[in-house]
Structure formats: structure tokens, C-alpha cells
Amino acid sequence: MTSTPATIIGIVASESIGGSTTKAVRSVLEAADGHTRTSLVELRTTDEEDALAAMAAADAIVFGSPVYRAGHSSLLKGFLERTQRGRYGETEAPLQGKAAAIVLTGASAHHYLAGDELRAVLSGFFAVQVLAPSLYFQASDWESDALIAPAHQAAHAAGKALVDLAYAVKSSPHLQGLQPLV
């Protein structure tokens, strides 16, 4: 690992401030060891320019969203639609050269594949290196507002893996230089 600490932020795109999605993203961020700096941005309560600036300054992002209608939230969809990618005259590319993880929450197991669509957007459209698999936490993964042991362990494993991925991308000019093809 490099000696420079990685910066990992969580971006939560939920209408419920401090809800299950926020708690799940925090569980992933908790797993970052002493070699990282972490912070959490809830899109519902943060100015979009501040959220974009935090994303641009980060080495890795944990994207968190509840699942509605088998997909990520319109709040996240809108945020990503307004995020530049450095193509076709855009002057910024805040996701270029980044690592990311996906954390989704929902009521039942029916929508666990919703992460595939978001992964395709992040990796194909923005050329982000996305950790696999995505995390999906359903109602049965919670007890007293906390993730139960297996889900908590999965969140921590993903957090540790994201740290490794962030350092790999951060130390590779080739991974940082990848751009969307179109």
C-alpha cells in the first residue's frame, strides 16, 4: 500500500435521512483501517456542488441507495446524470480514476440484482472500477436498527476490499487513466 492515506466517502441517496441505507454505508466505511480517511454525504441534506467536490477529492466512493421499482433511487440517478465525465466538452470528471462499492437496501430479496444496473452505469459510463459483488441488505438483515452478524461481516469485508481496490487504483496510472469509450 502507498503511504498516502486514501480518502473514501459514502454517498447516500435516500429520502430517509439516517435510515437503513445510511447505516449500511457506515458499516462499510467502518471497515476502513487507519490508512484511510472516511466521511459520509447524504444527498438529501447536502448541497450538490459540495457532494460533487467531495466525490472529486475522494479516492473511492461507496454509493448507497434504497431500491425502488427494482432500481436505485431517482435521487442517485439524478445526481449521476448531472455528474460530468470529461467527455464531449465537459471540463470535469470527478469519478475518473476512482474505485467504488455499491450498497443497496430494500424490503425483500426480490431486488438484489438492482446493483447490476448501477454497476453498469458506474463502470461503463464513468469508467469507475467497481468492487464486486454489490451489497444488498433486506429487512431480514436488520435487528434493532443494526445489521445482524452475517450482513455486518459482509459490509466489513466489502469495506476492507474497497480499501485494497482504492490503493490499487490510486497507485496505477493505467487504472486512473481509463476513460469511458463513448
RORO-795590 format. One line per field, with one value per residue: residue number from 1; chain; z, y, x of N, C-alpha, C in turn; residue in one letter. Coordinates in steps of 0.1 Angstrom, whole numbers, plus 5000, padded with zeros to 4 digits. Each point is the difference from the previous one (the first is absolute). Example, Ala and Ser with C-alpha at 12.3 -4.5 7.8 and 13.67 -1.06 7.14 Angstrom:
REM residues 2
seq	1; 2
mol	A; A
n_z	5078; 4993
n_y	4943; 5011
n_x	5132; 4996
ca_z	5000; 5000
ca_y	5012; 5011
ca_x	4991; 5009
c_z	5000; 5008
c_y	5012; 5011
c_x	5009; 4992
type	A; S
//
This chain:
REM residues 182
seq	1; 2; 3; 4; 5; 6; 7; 8; 9; 10; 11; 12; 13; 14; 15; 16; 17; 18; 19; 20; 21; 22; 23; 24; 25; 26; 27; 28; 29; 30; 31; 32; 33; 34; 35; 36; 37; 38; 39; 40; 41; 42; 43; 44; 45; 46; 47; 48; 49; 50; 51; 52; 53; 54; 55; 56; 57; 58; 59; 60; 61; 62; 63; 64; 65; 66; 67; 68; 69; 70; 71; 72; 73; 74; 75; 76; 77; 78; 79; 80; 81; 82; 83; 84; 85; 86; 87; 88; 89; 90; 91; 92; 93; 94; 95; 96; 97; 98; 99; 100; 101; 102; 103; 104; 105; 106; 107; 108; 109; 110; 111; 112; 113; 114; 115; 116; 117; 118; 119; 120; 121; 122; 123; 124; 125; 126; 127; 128; 129; 130; 131; 132; 133; 134; 135; 136; 137; 138; 139; 140; 141; 142; 143; 144; 145; 146; 147; 148; 149; 150; 151; 152; 153; 154; 155; 156; 157; 158; 159; 160; 161; 162; 163; 164; 165; 166; 167; 168; 169; 170; 171; 172; 173; 174; 175; 176; 177; 178; 179; 180; 181; 182
mol	A; A; A; A; A; A; A; A; A; A; A; A; A; A; A; A; A; A; A; A; A; A; A; A; A; A; A; A; A; A; A; A; A; A; A; A; A; A; A; A; A; A; A; A; A; A; A; A; A; A; A; A; A; A; A; A; A; A; A; A; A; A; A; A; A; A; A; A; A; A; A; A; A; A; A; A; A; A; A; A; A; A; A; A; A; A; A; A; A; A; A; A; A; A; A; A; A; A; A; A; A; A; A; A; A; A; A; A; A; A; A; A; A; A; A; A; A; A; A; A; A; A; A; A; A; A; A; A; A; A; A; A; A; A; A; A; A; A; A; A; A; A; A; A; A; A; A; A; A; A; A; A; A; A; A; A; A; A; A; A; A; A; A; A; A; A; A; A; A; A; A; A; A; A; A; A; A; A; A; A; A; A
n_z	5000; 4994; 5003; 4988; 5010; 4998; 4992; 5008; 4991; 5008; 4989; 5008; 4991; 5012; 4999; 5006; 5006; 5000; 4990; 4995; 4989; 5008; 5008; 4989; 4994; 5011; 5000; 4987; 5002; 5010; 4990; 4996; 4999; 5008; 4989; 5005; 4992; 5009; 4992; 5004; 4988; 5006; 4988; 5008; 5007; 4989; 4999; 4989; 5000; 5013; 4997; 4989; 5008; 5009; 4990; 4995; 5013; 4999; 5006; 5008; 4995; 5011; 4990; 5007; 4998; 5004; 4999; 4990; 4998; 5008; 5005; 4998; 5010; 4998; 5013; 5001; 4993; 5006; 5012; 4996; 4997; 5012; 5002; 4998; 4988; 4997; 4995; 4987; 5003; 5007; 5009; 5006; 5008; 5009; 4991; 4991; 4998; 5001; 5012; 4999; 5010; 4999; 5007; 4999; 5003; 5005; 4998; 4988; 4999; 4997; 5006; 5004; 4988; 5008; 5007; 4992; 5000; 5013; 5002; 4992; 5006; 5012; 4996; 4994; 5007; 5012; 4996; 5010; 5008; 4997; 5013; 4998; 5005; 4995; 5010; 5005; 5008; 5004; 5002; 4996; 4994; 5005; 5011; 5005; 4987; 5001; 4991; 4997; 5007; 4993; 5001; 5013; 5001; 4992; 5008; 5010; 4995; 4996; 5012; 5005; 4992; 5004; 5013; 4998; 4995; 5010; 5008; 4995; 5000; 5013; 5000; 4992; 4993; 4998; 5013; 5005; 4990; 5005; 4988; 5002; 4994; 5004
n_y	4988; 5011; 5009; 5006; 5005; 4990; 5007; 4995; 5003; 5002; 4997; 5005; 4993; 5004; 4999; 4989; 5012; 4994; 4996; 4989; 5007; 5010; 4993; 4995; 5012; 5005; 4989; 5003; 5012; 4994; 4992; 5012; 4995; 5001; 4993; 5002; 5010; 5000; 5002; 5006; 4998; 5006; 4995; 4994; 5000; 4996; 5012; 4999; 5013; 5000; 4993; 5008; 5011; 4995; 4998; 5012; 5004; 4991; 4990; 4999; 4995; 5000; 4995; 5006; 4990; 5004; 4989; 5006; 4993; 4992; 5013; 5006; 5009; 5007; 5001; 4987; 4996; 5009; 4996; 4987; 5003; 5007; 4988; 5009; 4997; 5013; 4998; 5002; 5005; 4989; 5009; 4992; 4992; 5003; 4991; 5007; 4988; 4997; 4996; 4990; 5001; 4990; 5008; 4990; 5006; 4990; 4998; 4995; 4987; 5003; 5010; 4989; 4997; 5009; 4995; 4991; 5006; 5003; 4988; 4997; 5008; 4996; 4987; 4999; 5007; 4997; 4987; 4998; 4998; 4991; 5000; 4988; 4995; 5005; 5009; 4991; 5010; 4989; 5001; 4988; 5009; 5006; 5005; 5006; 5003; 4987; 5000; 4988; 4991; 4991; 5008; 5002; 4987; 4999; 5009; 4994; 4989; 5006; 5005; 4989; 4993; 5009; 4999; 4987; 5000; 5008; 4992; 4989; 5006; 5004; 4988; 4999; 5006; 4987; 4996; 5010; 4996; 4989; 5001; 5006; 4990; 5003
n_x	5008; 4994; 5009; 4995; 4993; 4992; 4992; 4992; 4990; 4990; 4994; 4992; 4992; 4997; 4987; 5003; 5001; 5012; 4993; 4994; 4998; 4998; 4993; 4995; 4999; 4996; 4993; 4998; 4996; 4993; 4999; 5000; 5012; 5011; 5000; 4988; 4995; 4990; 4990; 4988; 4994; 4990; 4997; 4992; 5012; 5006; 5006; 4994; 5003; 4996; 4989; 4999; 5003; 4992; 4992; 5003; 5000; 4990; 5006; 4990; 4989; 4992; 4994; 4992; 4991; 4988; 4993; 4996; 4990; 5007; 5002; 5011; 5001; 4989; 5002; 5004; 4990; 4993; 5006; 5000; 4987; 5001; 5006; 5010; 5004; 5002; 4989; 5001; 5012; 4998; 5001; 4991; 5006; 4991; 4996; 5006; 5005; 4988; 4999; 4991; 4992; 4991; 4992; 4991; 4989; 4992; 4987; 5003; 5003; 4988; 5006; 5006; 4995; 4994; 5010; 4995; 4988; 5001; 5004; 4990; 4992; 5004; 5001; 4989; 4991; 5005; 5001; 4991; 5010; 4990; 5000; 5003; 4989; 4989; 4997; 4992; 4995; 4993; 4987; 5001; 5008; 4989; 5005; 4990; 4998; 5005; 5010; 4994; 5006; 4993; 4990; 5002; 5002; 4989; 4993; 5005; 4996; 4989; 4999; 5005; 4992; 4992; 5005; 5001; 4988; 4996; 5008; 4994; 4989; 5002; 5006; 4990; 5010; 5001; 4997; 5007; 5007; 4994; 4995; 4988; 4996; 4988
ca_z	5000; 5000; 5013; 5001; 5003; 4990; 5004; 4996; 5005; 4997; 4995; 5003; 4992; 5005; 5006; 5014; 5006; 5011; 4999; 4998; 4990; 5006; 5009; 4993; 4994; 5012; 5003; 4990; 5003; 5013; 4997; 4995; 5011; 5002; 4988; 4992; 5006; 4995; 5003; 4995; 4994; 4997; 4989; 5004; 5009; 4996; 4987; 4989; 4997; 5011; 4997; 4988; 5004; 5009; 4992; 4992; 5009; 5006; 4993; 4999; 5004; 5003; 4996; 5007; 4995; 5001; 4987; 4996; 4987; 4995; 4996; 5010; 5002; 4991; 5005; 4995; 4985; 4996; 5003; 4990; 4987; 5000; 5002; 4987; 4998; 4993; 4985; 4992; 5005; 5014; 5006; 5012; 5000; 5014; 5003; 4993; 5009; 5014; 5004; 5006; 5005; 4999; 5012; 4998; 5011; 4996; 5009; 4998; 4991; 4986; 4992; 5002; 4988; 4996; 5000; 4987; 4992; 5005; 4996; 4985; 4999; 5005; 4993; 4986; 4996; 5007; 5001; 5014; 5004; 5009; 5008; 4999; 4996; 5007; 5012; 5000; 5013; 5000; 5013; 5009; 5003; 5011; 5013; 5008; 4993; 4998; 4992; 5007; 4999; 4986; 4992; 5005; 4995; 4986; 4998; 5004; 4989; 4989; 5004; 4999; 4986; 4993; 5003; 4991; 4987; 4999; 4999; 4987; 4990; 5003; 4997; 4986; 4990; 4989; 5005; 5001; 4987; 4992; 4997; 4992; 4985; 4992
ca_y	5012; 5013; 5006; 5010; 4994; 5001; 5006; 4993; 5006; 4993; 5008; 4994; 5006; 4995; 5010; 4998; 5005; 4992; 4987; 4988; 5002; 5008; 4991; 4989; 5007; 5002; 4987; 4998; 5010; 4996; 4990; 5007; 5000; 5013; 5006; 5007; 5010; 4997; 5009; 4996; 5011; 4996; 5009; 5007; 5011; 5007; 5007; 4991; 5003; 4995; 4986; 4998; 5003; 4989; 4988; 5003; 4999; 4986; 4989; 4989; 5004; 4990; 5006; 4994; 5004; 4990; 4995; 5003; 4995; 4991; 5007; 5010; 5011; 5011; 5010; 4996; 5000; 5014; 5005; 4995; 5006; 5013; 4998; 5000; 4989; 5004; 4997; 5009; 5014; 5002; 5004; 4993; 4986; 4997; 4986; 4993; 4995; 4997; 4987; 5002; 4989; 5003; 4994; 5002; 4995; 4998; 4993; 4985; 4995; 5001; 5010; 4999; 5003; 5014; 5005; 4998; 5012; 5010; 4996; 5003; 5015; 5005; 4995; 5003; 5014; 5008; 4993; 4998; 4986; 4997; 4988; 4990; 5003; 5011; 4995; 5002; 4996; 5000; 5002; 4989; 5002; 5010; 4997; 5012; 5010; 4997; 4988; 4988; 4996; 4997; 5012; 5009; 4995; 5002; 5014; 5002; 4993; 5009; 5012; 4997; 4998; 5013; 5006; 4994; 5004; 5015; 5001; 4995; 5011; 5012; 4998; 4996; 5010; 4994; 4999; 5014; 5006; 4994; 5010; 4994; 4999; 5009
ca_x	4992; 5007; 5000; 4990; 4987; 4989; 4988; 4988; 4988; 4987; 4990; 4987; 4990; 4987; 4991; 5000; 5012; 5004; 4993; 5007; 5011; 5010; 5006; 5007; 5012; 5009; 5006; 5011; 5011; 5006; 5010; 5012; 5009; 5007; 5007; 4990; 4991; 4986; 4989; 4987; 4993; 4986; 4995; 4987; 5003; 5013; 5000; 5005; 5014; 5008; 5001; 5009; 5013; 5004; 5002; 5012; 5011; 5001; 5006; 4990; 4986; 4990; 4987; 4989; 4987; 4989; 4995; 4986; 4996; 5011; 5012; 5005; 4991; 5001; 5009; 5013; 4999; 5001; 5013; 5009; 4998; 5006; 5014; 5007; 5009; 5012; 4998; 4992; 5000; 4999; 5013; 5003; 4998; 5003; 5000; 5011; 5011; 4995; 4995; 4987; 4992; 4986; 4992; 4986; 4991; 4987; 4992; 5000; 5011; 4996; 5007; 5014; 5007; 4999; 5013; 5006; 4998; 5009; 5014; 5002; 5001; 5013; 5011; 4999; 4998; 5010; 5013; 5004; 5003; 4989; 5002; 4990; 4986; 4993; 4994; 4985; 4995; 4985; 4994; 5005; 5014; 5000; 4994; 5001; 5007; 5014; 5002; 5003; 5014; 5005; 4999; 5010; 5013; 5001; 5003; 5014; 5009; 5000; 5008; 5014; 5003; 4999; 5013; 5010; 4997; 5004; 5014; 5005; 4997; 5008; 5014; 5001; 4996; 4992; 4986; 4996; 4999; 4989; 4989; 4989; 5003; 4991
c_z	5000; 5014; 5002; 5003; 4989; 5007; 4995; 5005; 4997; 4995; 5001; 4993; 5005; 5005; 5015; 5006; 5012; 5000; 4998; 4990; 5006; 5010; 4993; 4994; 5012; 5003; 4991; 5004; 5013; 4997; 4995; 5012; 5001; 4988; 4991; 5009; 4994; 5004; 4993; 4995; 4997; 4990; 5004; 5008; 4996; 4987; 4989; 4996; 5010; 4998; 4989; 5004; 5009; 4991; 4992; 5008; 5005; 4990; 4997; 5005; 5002; 4996; 5007; 4996; 5004; 4986; 4999; 4986; 4993; 4995; 5011; 5000; 4989; 5005; 4995; 4985; 4996; 5003; 4990; 4986; 4999; 5002; 4987; 5000; 4991; 4985; 4994; 5006; 5015; 5006; 5012; 4998; 5015; 5003; 4993; 5010; 5014; 5001; 5006; 5005; 4999; 5012; 4997; 5011; 4994; 5009; 4999; 4990; 4985; 4991; 5002; 4988; 4995; 4999; 4986; 4991; 5004; 4997; 4985; 4998; 5005; 4992; 4985; 4996; 5006; 5001; 5014; 5002; 5012; 5007; 4998; 5011; 5007; 5013; 4999; 5014; 5000; 5015; 5010; 5004; 5012; 5013; 5009; 4994; 4997; 4991; 5009; 4996; 4985; 4991; 5004; 4995; 4985; 4997; 5004; 4990; 4988; 5002; 4999; 4986; 4992; 5003; 4991; 4986; 4998; 4999; 4986; 4989; 5002; 4996; 4986; 4990; 4989; 5004; 5001; 4986; 4991; 4999; 4993; 4985; 4992; 5008
c_y	5012; 5006; 5011; 4994; 5002; 5007; 4993; 5007; 4991; 5011; 4993; 5007; 4995; 5012; 4999; 5003; 4991; 4986; 4988; 5001; 5007; 4990; 4989; 5006; 5002; 4987; 4997; 5010; 4997; 4990; 5006; 5001; 5014; 5006; 5008; 5011; 4998; 5012; 4995; 5013; 4995; 5011; 5009; 5013; 5008; 5007; 4992; 5004; 4995; 4985; 4996; 5002; 4989; 4987; 5002; 4998; 4986; 4991; 4989; 5005; 4988; 5006; 4992; 5005; 4990; 4996; 5003; 4995; 4993; 5008; 5010; 5012; 5011; 5011; 4997; 5001; 5015; 5006; 4995; 5006; 5014; 5000; 5000; 4988; 5003; 4997; 5011; 5014; 5002; 5002; 4992; 4985; 4995; 4985; 4993; 4997; 4996; 4985; 5002; 4987; 5004; 4993; 5004; 4994; 4999; 4992; 4985; 4997; 5002; 5009; 5000; 5003; 5014; 5006; 4998; 5012; 5011; 4997; 5003; 5015; 5004; 4995; 5003; 5015; 5009; 4994; 4999; 4985; 4996; 4987; 4990; 4990; 5012; 4994; 5004; 4995; 5002; 5001; 4989; 5001; 5009; 4994; 5012; 5011; 4998; 4987; 4988; 4995; 4997; 5012; 5010; 4995; 5002; 5015; 5003; 4994; 5009; 5013; 4997; 4998; 5013; 5008; 4995; 5005; 5015; 5002; 4995; 5010; 5012; 4998; 4997; 5011; 4994; 4999; 5014; 5006; 4995; 5010; 4992; 4999; 5009; 5013
c_x	5009; 5000; 4990; 4987; 4990; 4988; 4988; 4988; 4988; 4990; 4986; 4989; 4986; 4992; 5000; 5014; 5004; 4994; 5009; 5011; 5012; 5008; 5008; 5013; 5010; 5007; 5012; 5012; 5008; 5012; 5013; 5010; 5007; 5006; 4990; 4993; 4986; 4991; 4988; 4993; 4986; 4995; 4988; 5003; 5012; 4998; 5007; 5015; 5010; 5002; 5009; 5014; 5006; 5003; 5013; 5012; 5003; 5008; 4990; 4987; 4992; 4987; 4989; 4986; 4990; 4996; 4986; 4997; 5012; 5012; 5004; 4991; 5001; 5009; 5015; 5000; 5002; 5014; 5010; 4998; 5006; 5015; 5007; 5010; 5012; 4999; 4991; 4999; 4998; 5014; 5004; 4997; 5002; 5000; 5012; 5012; 4995; 4996; 4986; 4994; 4985; 4993; 4986; 4992; 4986; 4992; 5001; 5011; 4997; 5009; 5015; 5008; 5000; 5014; 5007; 4998; 5009; 5014; 5003; 5002; 5014; 5011; 5000; 5000; 5011; 5014; 5005; 5003; 4991; 5003; 4988; 5001; 4995; 4994; 4985; 4995; 4985; 4996; 5005; 5014; 5002; 4994; 5003; 5008; 5014; 5000; 5003; 5013; 5004; 5000; 5011; 5014; 5002; 5004; 5015; 5010; 5000; 5007; 5015; 5004; 5000; 5013; 5011; 4998; 5004; 5015; 5005; 4997; 5008; 5014; 5002; 4996; 4991; 4986; 4995; 4997; 4988; 4989; 4988; 5003; 4992; 4997
type	M; T; S; T; P; A; T; I; I; G; I; V; A; S; E; S; I; G; G; S; T; T; K; A; V; R; S; V; L; E; A; A; D; G; H; T; R; T; S; L; V; E; L; R; T; T; D; E; E; D; A; L; A; A; M; A; A; A; D; A; I; V; F; G; S; P; V; Y; R; A; G; H; S; S; L; L; K; G; F; L; E; R; T; Q; R; G; R; Y; G; E; T; E; A; P; L; Q; G; K; A; A; A; I; V; L; T; G; A; S; A; H; H; Y; L; A; G; D; E; L; R; A; V; L; S; G; F; F; A; V; Q; V; L; A; P; S; L; Y; F; Q; A; S; D; W; E; S; D; A; L; I; A; P; A; H; Q; A; A; H; A; A; G; K; A; L; V; D; L; A; Y; A; V; K; S; S; P; H; L; Q; G; L; Q; P; L; V
//
